[in-house]
Structures are given as structure tokens and as C-alpha cells.
Amino acid sequence: MLCRIVLSWYPSANINEVPFNIVVWPTEPLLRLVRGSVPPAFGVDITPVVWLGIFSFMNEILLGQQGLLTMKMKYGI
């Protein structure tokens, strides 16, 4: 997803060329879900940043120091 964020900074890049389509192909289905509700900011697609925030939040909730799965494994709750 970080590569997709950097790629979104260059809207003139042809995403159908080989180095770029390796990054675009796996991430496009996720980004398409949010792209309709999050408008571009200053002409730059910010949906990769939104997904990075969602993934970071879910990682912290589930696997962080006091995450749900961490507490379950630690205390057997």
C-alpha cells in the first residue's frame, strides 16, 4: 500500500506498464470501494492513505500491545 501511495503522487504515470501494474493490480479492488466516497484532494487520489489508516487502526486494535488477540493469547480470555 505504501508503494501505491507514492504512485498516487504521480498521476501522469502509466499504470498499465510493468513496474506500476504490479503495484496497482492487487490494490485496485480495495481502493475502488472507497474511491467513490473520498474525493481527490488537490488533484491527488488519497484513497491509499485512507486504507493505510484503516489497516494501521485494525492492526493496533487486534495485534497491538493491548490488542484483542494479544490479550486473548496472553490471558486466555
Secondary structure, DSSP 8 states (H G I E B T S, - for coil): -HHHHHHHT-TTS-TTSHHHHHHHHHHHHHHHHHHTTS--BTTB--HHHHHHHHHHHHHHHHHSTT-HHHHHHHH--
